[in-house]
Amino acid sequence: MTIAIIVAMGKELNLLLPLLNETKTLSVDGFTFHSGKIDNNDIIVMQCGIGKVNAAIGTLSLLNHFKPELVINSGVAGGASKNTHIMDVVVGSTIAYHDVWCGPGTQYGEASGYPLYFESSKQFVNLIPDLPHIKKGLICSGDKFIASLEEVQAIQKVFPEVLAVDMESATIAQVCYLRKVPMLVMRVISDSPGASKDNVLEYNDFWQDAPAHTFNLVQELLKKIN
């Protein structure tokens, strides 16, 4: 199976690349794509860059050139619930924008012409075990690093069930929805703006302490897809 994995940052990419065997690189449309193998799956890994525009351009380029059968968006996210903790993994069974409103006749969070909630492929969500450190639920995306409890509370007023916030996953989900490609969002909690008074410090400390096995859930999932 041909599977693409998209991350936003170089720090995330560096945690994922050691999982690949027989790695090759290719530059297309200004992006660097890393191809290789994980077990019997053909893997394409890319760093799209931070934010919605980078995510949209990168995802579209990837889909056009490599035709993956599944897109996985991995990386880090901020915790937006007191039930999500640093080093937890949040699987975005649903994904929405927290910073979009297209005017009268649309719901807040809804990109006009698209559903309010995008969905990760249930087939692959169901392959992920139910464990205490794995949470399945809503991830919200927007073009802003969420750095305070007040910002989280504003998002919770619209999406009270939100578990995590990031800056790319809803856009990746929207492009995959447009192209009818199954996708899955899996994010590791790096900081907790929904519960902490200094999540920026938490975020910085996370990168000092985060072990490579943080992203091993992706590898475990790929073994099940064989």
PyMOL commands that set and color helices and strands:
alter all, ss='L'
color gray80, all
select helices_A, chain A and resi 10-19+52-66+122-125+149-158+169-179+199-209+212-225
alter helices_A, ss='H'
color red, helices_A
select strands_A, chain A and resi 2-7+21-28+31-38+41-47+70-79+89-97+118-119+134-141+162-166+183-191
alter strands_A, ss='S'
color yellow, strands_A
deselect
rebuild
show_as cartoon
